[in-house]
Amino acid sequence: MSHPPDGPYGYGYSEPTPWATGITVAVLVAALAACGVYAFGSALAHVHPLLSIAVNLIAVGGAAPTAWRWRFAPVTRWVIAGLAAGVLLAWLALILPALFN
């Protein structure tokens, strides 16, 4: 299990985790991210399916290193969790209909 690194944000604070607020933020960000990724992926898939796959993989590959560094920051960890969940949900919504047609 990895522990939060010491850094410029002072991750080593001892306040209680705001679970209700954090989960609310994560759910809202997941919903927004899923809608955006699905709409963009669906529009690109109408142009060419491989274009949709390539753009999605490039976008996630470019954002992943930054998200990985921010995963322990007190507020952004909830946003990162929501983004990850939203992208995965959107990818499932884009892939599953293609598999069952």
C-alpha positions as CSV (number, residue, x, y, z in Angstrom):
1,M,0.0,0.0,0.0
2,S,1.4,3.4,-0.9
3,H,1.4,6.3,1.4
4,P,0.9,9.9,0.5
5,P,4.1,11.6,-0.4
6,D,5.4,14.7,1.3
7,G,4.9,17.6,-1.0
8,P,4.0,21.2,-1.5
9,Y,0.4,20.7,-0.5
10,G,1.2,19.2,2.9
11,Y,-0.6,15.8,2.5
12,G,0.3,14.7,5.9
13,Y,-2.6,16.4,7.7
14,S,-4.7,14.6,10.3
15,E,-8.2,16.0,9.6
16,P,-11.0,13.5,9.1
17,T,-11.8,12.4,5.5
18,P,-15.0,14.2,4.2
19,W,-16.6,11.1,2.8
20,A,-20.0,12.5,2.1
21,T,-18.7,15.6,0.3
22,G,-16.0,13.7,-1.5
23,I,-18.3,11.0,-2.8
24,T,-20.8,13.7,-3.9
25,V,-18.0,15.4,-5.9
26,A,-16.8,12.1,-7.3
27,V,-20.3,11.2,-8.5
28,L,-21.0,14.5,-10.1
29,V,-17.6,14.6,-11.8
30,A,-18.2,11.0,-13.0
31,A,-21.6,11.9,-14.5
32,L,-20.1,15.0,-16.3
33,A,-17.1,13.1,-17.6
34,A,-19.2,10.1,-18.7
35,C,-21.5,12.4,-20.7
36,G,-18.7,14.3,-22.3
37,V,-16.6,11.3,-23.2
38,Y,-19.6,9.4,-24.5
39,A,-20.8,12.3,-26.6
40,F,-17.4,13.0,-28.1
41,G,-16.6,9.3,-28.7
42,S,-20.0,8.7,-30.3
43,A,-19.5,11.7,-32.6
44,L,-16.1,10.5,-33.6
45,A,-17.3,7.0,-34.1
46,H,-19.7,8.3,-36.7
47,V,-16.8,9.7,-38.7
48,H,-14.6,6.6,-38.2
49,P,-14.6,4.0,-35.3
50,L,-10.8,3.9,-35.2
51,L,-10.6,7.6,-34.9
52,S,-12.7,7.4,-31.8
53,I,-10.5,4.8,-30.2
54,A,-7.3,6.6,-31.1
55,V,-8.4,10.0,-29.7
56,N,-9.7,8.4,-26.5
57,L,-6.5,6.5,-25.9
58,I,-4.3,9.5,-26.6
59,A,-6.4,11.7,-24.3
60,V,-6.3,9.2,-21.4
61,G,-2.6,8.5,-22.0
62,G,-1.8,12.1,-21.9
63,A,-3.8,12.8,-18.7
64,A,-2.8,9.7,-16.8
65,P,0.6,10.9,-15.5
66,T,-0.8,14.1,-14.1
67,A,-3.8,12.3,-12.5
68,W,-1.4,9.8,-11.0
69,R,0.7,12.5,-9.4
70,W,-2.5,14.2,-8.0
71,R,-4.1,11.1,-6.5
72,F,-3.2,12.0,-2.9
73,A,-4.0,15.7,-2.9
74,P,-6.9,16.3,-0.5
75,V,-9.5,17.7,-2.9
76,T,-8.3,16.6,-6.3
77,R,-8.3,12.9,-5.3
78,W,-12.1,13.0,-5.4
79,V,-12.1,14.7,-8.8
80,I,-9.6,12.2,-10.1
81,A,-11.7,9.3,-8.9
82,G,-14.8,10.7,-10.5
83,L,-12.9,11.3,-13.8
84,A,-11.6,7.7,-13.8
85,A,-15.1,6.3,-13.1
86,G,-16.7,8.5,-15.7
87,V,-14.3,7.6,-18.4
88,L,-14.7,3.9,-17.7
89,L,-18.5,4.2,-17.7
90,A,-18.4,6.1,-21.0
91,W,-16.0,3.5,-22.6
92,L,-18.4,0.7,-21.5
93,A,-21.3,2.6,-23.0
94,L,-19.4,3.0,-26.3
95,I,-18.1,-0.5,-26.5
96,L,-20.9,-2.7,-25.3
97,P,-23.4,-1.7,-28.0
98,A,-20.8,-2.3,-30.6
99,L,-20.1,-5.8,-29.3
100,F,-23.8,-6.9,-29.2
101,N,-24.8,-5.6,-32.7
